[in-house]
Every structure is written in structure tokens, then in C-alpha cells.
Amino acid sequence: MSPSVMAALIPEWFRTWIRYQLIPALGFQPQQLAVGVLRGAFDTLLLVFLGLGFLTGGRLYMNGEYALPRQVQSDVLKWAPVADHIARKADVPREVPLVLWFKENSMRSENPENCTGIIGAYDLVRSGEAPCFTPGPVSDIEVSQQLTIAATQFKERCPEISYWTQSPELIKKCYFAYNAGAGAAARLDANQSAYVMNNYSASYQNMVYSDVELGTVQVTALGAWPTHLAMQSLIVSQMDVEERPFSLALVDMSTRLYDWVAGTTLGWGFGSFDDRTKLIFPGERSLAYETCLESPHLLGNPRLRPRLNPVSEDPVLTQDVHGCSYSLPGIDITSSNRRAILRAPMEGNVTTYTDVWQNTTIRIENDEWVVWLLHPRSYLVEEGKVTRGQPVGVMGSVGYSTGPHVHYTVYDKIREQFVDPSLFVP
């Protein structure tokens, strides 16, 4: 039936009553209804790919900055639960035992002929404190014993470390102390150690390494610190999935699908109905530093606009706008999962750095906006282009912080002023 025929058959007063009285009374909201139908279809599609996402997400993700061989990734996932249990008992970060295993024999499940490659603990073997494992294939029990030796010795040589340590500099220093001794770590810079930093970035390539057993050699393998980051991101993407609604791969897939619909049907307003990442603000907000904020521009390219909560699950507002005194006004968001994944609120070019207050920082910029995410425990990207929803870090408390959270700041390049981040989160 055409609209003109309907108009002739249905009186204007009745159409007005339906539109302004009946539909609101029944709670019908056409846009949200359309969004619900579309999202239901998308979620069905995502469930089809769920198994594939869990199986391949970690491997695809690790083809990035610090790629580990496929067999090593498999071994990491196999031993991660055991290593985590050992690390908790020894009170060291959970990646440490596996990193030390990787550094000594590339995680090959065999004992060396010279009987000194027990996680590099040469002094323990020679003193008789640690056993000489039989050369050849290693049993699962022996692997557990060696991981325990690694974690215990790591803690002994760097007692200030703990399972919850997030400071990159302290973790690097502890890897240096494990390798070169506490004395060397106290007087030398871990960032100059090939054992710690090799292949971390373009500035740390083919570093020279001196060892009592190997002599002086040029290193090509990953150092302990980039290996730590690689294993951390792999373990987070695969072992913590029960703590998050979707795997990292599905977060990115979902965002791409929603963006496609936003650009072709519902416009830039689409995407604000994600109850899973809805952030609740107080009914009456008192912005003590509101003079440092301006209203954001409304026009421009809708695809460039930040419109995702950077915290990927169960976000909780812990502090409203603050930071004008140090020129980075923003809001603090935490999560019930203290290791929640941080995702890019918009597409753009990302850089990572530590600011003058020792805050680890993820900065994303495009032609219209700049956003900052402060205090991540680790970076899942370093620099280059990112898409909206792409995982960029793990929430932490590094720098001037009292607990795991992210300080989220938004800058409007068109207005050349900071804006209220609450306007850009669901």
C-alpha cells in the first residue's frame, strides 16, 4: 500500500496519535529497533566465527611487532597455566618463567649435552644446588621443575619484583639482574643489554652480548623484554578469554562490521547503544576545571570521530574530568578486570611513549581528533596506523597512578581545544 493511499485512508489526527502517543507509550524506538535487529544478525555471524577467532586470534595478532615462531606460540599456550601457577607462588610476573625458558633454549623440550642450560643457572649446576638433568628429551615433570628453578632464582636475584609488577624499567632491570647479576644490574643500564633489549625496536638491532660461556657474540634473537611483551599479549589474547566477552580478533571484526553499517545506513550516531561498555556518569556533574574544555565540532568526517569506550569490558568511572593543571584534562576509567584490554576509540596513527610524569602513554591522532590513553601495563602496538576497536594495550597503573585504570583525554583539532570525553563514550 502506497503512502498516498494510507494517507487517504487514515486520518491525520490518528497518524499523529500513533506517532506521538502510542509509539512512545509502547516504548518503540525505530532506530534502536533497527540497531537491535542488525546487531542480532551480526552476533549470529560472530558466533559462527567464534571458534576460528579463538584458534587463530593469537597467532594472527602475534604476526606484528614481536613475532614468535608458531611452535613457540604453541608451547607458550601449553605451559601458560603451569607457568602462571609457578609465578604466583614465586611472586614474579607470570610471563617470567616462560621468557627465561625461551631465552635459554628457544623452548625446545630437550636438555643440553653440557648440562648447564637449566634456565641459564650455571652457578647452581656447578655448585650442586640444582640437579643435572639428563641430556636429551625432557619430560613434562622436568619442564615444571626447570620453570620453578627459573622463577625462584629470578625472585632471589631481584627481590623487589612481584607478580603484579607493571613497571617496564623494573622488569627489564630484573631480567638484567638474572642474566648478569644484581651487582651489574645496580650499576649498569638494562637498556644497553642485548640479553634484555635486542630487537625491541629499530634502535636495538643485532646488539653485542658478552657471556661467560659463549664469549662475545652478536645477537639476532629477541631479547627478554620484547619476548616478555610478545608472550604477555599472546597469553592475554588466549588464556584470559573467559574474563572478556570476545577474543581480540572478534573485537576487531565486530567493530569493522558496525562501522560499515554506520557509514551506509544509520550515520555517525550509530554505535552508542553498546550496553556492554556503557559508562555511567553522575546525574549532576560538577566539572571543577570546565574552563579548560570546549564544545566539540559536530560536522566533519564521522568515521574519524572517537565513539568507543577505550576500556573493552565493564568500564567504571573512578574520577570525572581532571588534569587541566598539567594540560591533559580527561576522565579516569577502570574495570572489574584489572587487566582489561584497551582498544582504539577511533582510527588514526598511534605512538607510544613515557611522559615526564613517568606515565606510559598511547596517543592516537587523525585529521580531526587526538586521544590519549595513560598508564597501560603494556603496549599491544608501538607505532603506525590503527583501526577503531583495535586492541592497543592492557590496562595498568604505570606512572602517577594509585591503581589500574586509564586516563582518557580527547582533543578537538578543528576547535583546537580539549573537549569533555564523556561525550565520546557510550
Secondary structure as UniProt FT lines:
FT   HELIX           3..9
FT   HELIX           12..17
FT   HELIX           18..22
FT   HELIX           23..26
FT   HELIX           30..48
FT   HELIX           50..61
FT   TURN            62..63
FT   TURN            65..66
FT   HELIX           70..90
FT   TURN            94..95
FT   HELIX           96..105
FT   TURN            106..107
FT   STRAND          110..111
FT   TURN            113..114
FT   TURN            119..120
FT   HELIX           122..127
FT   STRAND          136..137
FT   HELIX           140..157
FT   TURN            159..160
FT   TURN            163..164
FT   HELIX           168..180
FT   HELIX           182..187
FT   HELIX           190..192
FT   HELIX           194..197
FT   TURN            198..199
FT   TURN            202..203
FT   STRAND          208..211
FT   TURN            212..214
FT   STRAND          215..218
FT   HELIX           224..239
FT   HELIX           241..243
FT   HELIX           248..261
FT   HELIX           262..266
FT   TURN            268..271
FT   HELIX           275..277
FT   TURN            288..289
FT   HELIX           290..292
FT   HELIX           302..304
FT   STRAND          315..322
FT   HELIX           324..326
FT   STRAND          330..335
FT   TURN            338..339
FT   STRAND          341..343
FT   STRAND          348..354
FT   TURN            356..357
FT   STRAND          360..365
FT   STRAND          369..374
FT   STRAND          378..379
FT   STRAND          383..386
FT   TURN            388..389
FT   STRAND          391..394
FT   STRAND          405..412
FT   TURN            413..416
FT   STRAND          417..419
FT   HELIX           421..424
//
